[in-house]
């Protein structure tokens, strides 16, 4: 390493040259959390900083390496020829400032534990008699007793691993709109076992359902992770989702739009009557409060009714005559405001 490439590991960790082992360890853990790629996805600068911090702790966290670093500076590696570059850093029996690396089979496993990932040391690694477990396993199609659900897009919260690998797995389940609204029970195959899964009322597209203890087996502690089911809902001919609400489009005749009317509107649990105000325009939206989707709290969102004025395609002679009379008597020009339009 050239002199110009010398790295001040003390400055990188933000500690003094007289810092104790505990101070160095504390500084490293703080910076490792701050700059870890899982906490900064896509941030190349943070990733580089994380590598730099890890390199600094590799040296300063080892009493022998620190001694050589303090004595030889940038040439400490040449003085450390007996150590090698395996794992743990500096040799299998190195004491990193009181931190026991012997429980970890790789530096990634140490980071998993540092960031609180599911499985702790060794999680996600292939071991004899075990499997290489990825967090997402799209081929999985199984599950068991329901233990909660939430919007998938809001994140996994405290139960979601910070990233990497775990014994948890993820699959998808497709429901009809009726099944999702009312709640249902599904029988799914989980390898050699068939499991009945209760889907609570009010599941939406993107809802994830957590099923405890039906994930993969963690080869480190032999405990099963959880299964996460992501809800998909089959398209419906009338109802669609708009945020938390339901939305539908309802056609009205021209005379209903002009004069106003009381019309019947389908809702998830039956038909209701709705007043259409006189003079409504196509594309306007009316709201049926409390007639939308079920929520986890047990109440209902709103149903939004989008109006579409639907002129008749086939007129009988009487209708045609009356529309002609309306046209001849009409004084309203809906395009009068366009007369002043210029480039």
C-alpha positions as CSV (number, residue, x, y, z in Angstrom):
1,X,0.0,0.0,0.0
2,X,1.4,3.3,-1.0
3,X,1.7,6.0,1.6
4,X,-0.9,8.1,-0.1
5,X,-3.3,5.2,0.2
6,X,-2.9,5.0,4.0
7,X,-6.2,4.7,5.8
8,X,-6.6,6.1,9.3
9,X,-8.8,3.5,10.8
10,X,-9.2,5.4,14.0
11,X,-10.6,8.4,12.1
12,X,-12.9,6.1,10.0
13,X,-14.4,4.7,13.3
14,X,-14.4,8.2,14.9
15,X,-12.4,7.1,17.9
16,X,-9.0,8.2,19.4
17,X,-5.9,6.1,19.3
18,X,-6.3,5.4,23.0
19,X,-9.8,4.1,22.6
20,X,-10.7,1.1,24.6
21,X,-11.9,-2.2,23.0
22,X,-15.5,-1.5,24.1
23,X,-15.3,2.0,22.6
24,X,-14.1,0.6,19.3
25,X,-16.7,-2.1,19.2
26,X,-19.5,0.4,20.1
27,X,-18.4,2.8,17.3
28,X,-18.3,0.0,14.8
29,X,-21.7,-1.4,15.6
30,X,-23.2,2.1,15.3
31,X,-21.6,2.8,11.9
32,X,-22.3,-0.7,10.6
33,X,-26.0,-0.1,11.2
34,X,-25.9,3.3,9.7
35,X,-24.1,2.4,6.4
36,X,-25.2,-1.2,5.8
37,X,-26.5,-1.6,2.2
38,X,-29.8,-3.0,3.6
39,X,-30.4,0.3,5.3
40,X,-29.3,2.2,2.2
41,X,-30.5,0.3,-0.9
42,X,-28.9,1.5,-4.1
43,X,-26.5,3.9,-2.3
44,X,-23.1,3.2,-3.6
45,X,-21.4,5.7,-1.2
46,X,-23.0,4.1,1.8
47,X,-21.9,0.6,0.6
48,X,-18.3,1.9,0.2
49,X,-18.4,3.5,3.6
50,X,-19.7,0.2,5.1
51,X,-16.8,-1.7,3.6
52,X,-14.4,0.9,4.9
53,X,-15.8,0.7,8.4
54,X,-15.7,-3.1,8.3
55,X,-12.1,-3.0,7.3
56,X,-11.2,-0.6,10.1
57,X,-12.9,-2.8,12.7
58,X,-11.2,-5.9,11.3
59,X,-7.9,-4.3,12.2
60,X,-8.6,-2.3,15.3
61,X,-10.9,-4.9,16.8
62,X,-8.0,-7.4,16.8
63,X,-5.4,-6.7,19.5
64,X,-2.6,-8.2,17.5
65,X,-3.5,-6.4,14.2
66,X,-4.0,-3.2,16.1
67,X,-0.6,-3.5,17.7
68,X,1.0,-4.1,14.3
69,X,-1.1,-1.2,12.7
70,X,0.0,1.2,15.4
71,X,3.6,0.1,15.0
72,X,3.9,-0.2,11.2
73,X,1.1,2.0,9.8
74,X,0.3,1.2,6.2
75,X,2.8,-1.7,6.2
76,X,1.0,-3.6,9.0
77,X,-0.2,-6.3,6.6
78,X,3.3,-7.2,5.7
79,X,4.0,-7.6,9.4
80,X,0.9,-9.8,9.7
81,X,2.0,-12.5,7.2
82,X,1.1,-15.3,9.5
83,X,-2.5,-14.4,9.7
84,X,-4.0,-15.0,6.3
85,X,-7.2,-13.7,4.9
86,X,-9.8,-16.2,6.0
87,X,-12.8,-16.1,8.3
88,X,-12.8,-15.1,11.1
89,X,-10.6,-12.1,10.1
90,X,-7.0,-12.7,11.3
91,X,-7.5,-16.4,12.2
92,X,-10.0,-18.7,13.8
93,X,-9.1,-17.9,17.4
94,X,-8.8,-14.1,17.3
95,X,-10.6,-12.2,20.0
96,X,-12.1,-9.1,18.4
97,X,-12.1,-6.8,21.4
98,X,-14.2,-9.1,23.5
99,X,-16.6,-9.9,20.6
100,X,-16.9,-13.6,20.0
101,X,-16.9,-14.3,16.3
102,X,-16.7,-18.1,16.8
103,X,-20.5,-18.4,16.7
104,X,-20.6,-17.0,13.2
105,X,-19.6,-18.9,10.1
106,X,-19.2,-15.8,7.9
107,X,-19.1,-12.0,8.2
108,X,-22.6,-12.0,6.6
109,X,-23.9,-14.0,9.5
110,X,-22.4,-11.5,11.9
111,X,-24.2,-8.7,10.1
112,X,-27.5,-10.7,10.1
113,X,-27.2,-10.8,13.9
114,X,-26.1,-7.2,14.2
115,X,-29.2,-6.0,12.2
116,X,-31.6,-8.3,14.0
117,X,-32.4,-10.5,11.1
118,X,-34.5,-13.6,11.6
119,X,-32.4,-16.7,12.3
120,X,-29.4,-15.1,13.9
121,X,-26.0,-16.7,13.3
122,X,-26.0,-19.0,10.2
123,X,-29.4,-18.0,9.0
124,X,-29.8,-18.7,5.3
125,X,-26.6,-20.6,4.8
126,X,-26.6,-24.1,3.3
127,X,-25.4,-26.6,5.9
128,X,-25.1,-30.4,5.9
129,X,-28.6,-31.8,6.1
130,X,-30.2,-28.4,5.5
131,X,-31.3,-26.2,2.7
132,X,-30.4,-22.8,1.3
133,X,-33.4,-20.8,2.4
134,X,-34.3,-17.6,0.6
135,X,-36.8,-15.2,2.1
136,X,-38.9,-15.1,-1.0
137,X,-40.0,-18.5,-2.4
138,X,-42.5,-17.8,-5.1
139,X,-43.1,-21.5,-5.7
140,X,-44.6,-21.9,-2.3
141,X,-48.4,-22.3,-2.4
142,X,-49.3,-23.3,1.2
143,X,-50.2,-22.2,4.6
144,X,-52.0,-22.7,8.0
145,X,-53.9,-20.8,10.8
146,X,-54.3,-17.0,10.2
147,X,-52.5,-14.7,12.6
148,X,-53.0,-11.2,11.1
149,X,-52.9,-9.2,7.9
150,X,-51.9,-5.8,6.7
151,X,-51.3,-3.9,3.5
152,X,-48.3,-5.5,1.8
153,X,-47.1,-2.2,0.5
154,X,-46.6,-0.7,4.0
155,X,-43.8,-3.1,4.7
156,X,-43.3,-5.9,7.1
157,X,-42.8,-3.8,10.2
158,X,-41.0,-5.4,13.2
159,X,-41.7,-8.9,11.9
160,X,-40.0,-8.4,8.5
161,X,-36.4,-9.4,8.3
162,X,-34.1,-6.5,7.4
163,X,-33.1,-8.3,4.2
164,X,-31.0,-11.2,3.0
165,X,-32.2,-14.6,4.0
166,X,-34.4,-16.3,6.6
167,X,-36.7,-19.3,7.0
168,X,-39.7,-17.2,6.1
169,X,-41.2,-17.6,2.7
170,X,-43.8,-15.8,0.6
171,X,-46.5,-17.0,-1.8
172,X,-49.7,-15.6,-3.3
173,X,-53.4,-16.6,-3.0
174,X,-56.1,-15.6,-5.4
175,X,-59.6,-14.8,-4.1
176,X,-62.9,-13.7,-5.7
177,X,-64.2,-10.3,-4.6
178,X,-66.9,-12.0,-2.6
179,X,-64.4,-14.3,-0.8
180,X,-62.3,-11.3,0.1
181,X,-65.2,-9.2,1.3
182,X,-67.0,-11.9,3.4
183,X,-63.9,-13.8,4.4
184,X,-63.4,-17.5,3.6
185,X,-61.5,-20.6,4.3
186,X,-59.1,-22.2,1.8
187,X,-57.5,-25.6,1.8
188,X,-53.9,-25.5,0.6
189,X,-51.3,-28.1,0.1
190,X,-48.0,-27.7,2.0
191,X,-45.7,-30.4,0.8
192,X,-47.1,-33.5,2.4
193,X,-49.7,-31.8,4.5
194,X,-53.0,-30.1,3.7
195,X,-53.9,-27.0,5.7
196,X,-57.1,-25.1,6.2
197,X,-56.4,-21.3,6.1
198,X,-58.9,-18.8,7.3
199,X,-58.9,-15.6,5.3
200,X,-60.4,-12.7,7.3
201,X,-63.1,-10.5,5.9
202,X,-61.8,-7.3,4.2
203,X,-58.6,-8.6,2.6
204,X,-57.6,-6.3,-0.3
205,X,-55.2,-6.6,-3.2
206,X,-51.7,-6.5,-1.7
207,X,-52.8,-7.6,1.7
208,X,-50.4,-10.0,3.3
209,X,-51.5,-12.7,5.6
210,X,-49.0,-14.0,8.1
211,X,-49.2,-17.7,8.9
212,X,-47.0,-18.6,11.9
213,X,-44.8,-21.6,11.8
214,X,-45.4,-22.7,8.2
215,X,-42.3,-21.4,6.6
216,X,-39.1,-23.3,5.9
217,X,-37.0,-25.0,8.5
218,X,-34.0,-22.9,9.8
219,X,-31.1,-25.3,9.6
220,X,-29.3,-23.5,12.4
221,X,-32.0,-23.8,15.1
222,X,-34.4,-26.3,13.4
223,X,-37.3,-23.9,13.9
224,X,-39.8,-23.1,11.1
225,X,-40.2,-19.6,9.9
226,X,-43.5,-18.0,8.9
227,X,-45.4,-18.1,5.6
228,X,-46.6,-14.8,4.1
229,X,-49.6,-15.0,1.7
230,X,-50.0,-12.0,-0.6
231,X,-53.6,-11.6,-1.6
232,X,-54.6,-11.2,-5.2
233,X,-58.3,-10.6,-6.2
234,X,-59.9,-11.6,-9.4
235,X,-61.2,-8.7,-11.5
236,X,-64.9,-7.9,-11.0
237,X,-67.3,-6.7,-13.7
238,X,-68.7,-3.8,-11.6
239,X,-66.6,-3.1,-8.5
240,X,-62.9,-1.9,-8.5
241,X,-60.7,-0.6,-5.7
242,X,-59.7,3.1,-5.5
243,X,-57.5,3.4,-2.4
244,X,-59.4,2.0,0.5
245,X,-62.8,2.7,-1.2
246,X,-64.8,0.8,-3.8
247,X,-65.6,2.5,-7.1
248,X,-68.1,1.7,-9.7
249,X,-69.5,3.3,-12.9
250,X,-73.3,3.8,-13.2
251,X,-75.0,4.9,-16.5
252,X,-77.9,7.4,-16.4
253,X,-80.2,8.5,-19.2
254,X,-80.0,12.0,-20.5
255,X,-83.4,13.0,-19.0
256,X,-82.2,11.6,-15.6
257,X,-79.1,13.7,-15.8
258,X,-81.1,16.8,-16.7
259,X,-84.0,16.4,-14.4
260,X,-82.5,14.4,-11.6
261,X,-83.6,10.9,-10.5
262,X,-83.6,8.3,-7.8
263,X,-81.8,5.2,-9.0
264,X,-80.8,1.8,-7.5
265,X,-77.1,1.1,-7.0
266,X,-75.6,-2.4,-6.3
267,X,-73.3,-2.5,-3.2
268,X,-71.3,-5.4,-1.8
269,X,-74.2,-6.4,0.5
270,X,-77.3,-5.4,-1.5
271,X,-79.0,-2.7,-3.6
272,X,-79.6,0.8,-2.2
273,X,-81.3,3.8,-3.6
274,X,-79.3,6.9,-4.5
275,X,-80.5,10.4,-5.5
276,X,-78.9,11.8,-8.7
277,X,-79.1,15.6,-8.6
278,X,-80.5,17.5,-11.6
279,X,-77.8,18.8,-14.0
280,X,-75.2,16.2,-13.1
281,X,-72.4,15.8,-15.7
282,X,-70.8,12.6,-17.0
283,X,-67.7,11.8,-15.0
284,X,-68.9,13.3,-11.7
285,X,-68.7,11.1,-8.6
286,X,-71.3,10.6,-5.9
287,X,-70.5,9.0,-2.6
288,X,-72.3,6.3,-0.7
289,X,-70.9,6.5,2.8
290,X,-70.3,3.3,4.7
291,X,-71.1,1.1,1.7
292,X,-67.6,0.3,0.6
293,X,-65.0,-2.2,1.8
294,X,-64.7,-3.8,5.2
295,X,-61.8,-2.7,7.4
296,X,-59.8,-4.4,10.1
297,X,-61.7,-2.3,12.7
298,X,-65.0,-3.7,11.6
299,X,-66.4,-0.6,9.9
300,X,-66.8,0.2,6.2
301,X,-65.2,2.6,3.8
302,X,-67.2,4.4,1.1
303,X,-68.5,3.4,-2.3
304,X,-67.8,5.9,-5.0
305,X,-70.4,6.0,-7.8
306,X,-69.0,7.5,-11.1
307,X,-71.8,8.8,-13.3
308,X,-71.8,8.1,-17.1
309,X,-74.5,9.7,-19.2
310,X,-75.6,7.1,-21.6
311,X,-77.6,8.4,-24.6
312,X,-80.1,5.8,-26.1
313,X,-78.8,4.0,-29.2
314,X,-82.2,3.2,-30.7
315,X,-85.0,5.7,-30.5
316,X,-88.6,4.9,-31.2
317,X,-90.6,7.5,-33.2
318,X,-92.0,9.2,-30.1
319,X,-88.6,9.6,-28.4
320,X,-87.0,10.9,-31.6
321,X,-89.8,13.5,-32.0
322,X,-89.5,14.6,-28.4
323,X,-85.6,14.9,-28.7
324,X,-86.1,17.0,-31.9
325,X,-88.4,19.3,-30.1
326,X,-85.9,19.7,-27.2
327,X,-83.2,20.4,-29.7
328,X,-85.3,23.0,-31.5
329,X,-86.3,24.6,-28.3
330,X,-83.0,24.5,-26.5
331,X,-81.4,27.8,-25.8
332,X,-78.3,26.4,-23.9
333,X,-75.1,26.1,-25.9
334,X,-72.6,23.8,-24.0
335,X,-69.8,25.0,-26.3
336,X,-70.3,28.8,-26.0
337,X,-67.1,29.1,-24.0
338,X,-65.0,27.7,-26.9
339,X,-65.7,30.8,-29.0
340,X,-63.0,32.7,-27.3
341,X,-60.3,30.0,-27.6
342,X,-57.3,31.1,-29.6
343,X,-53.7,30.0,-30.0
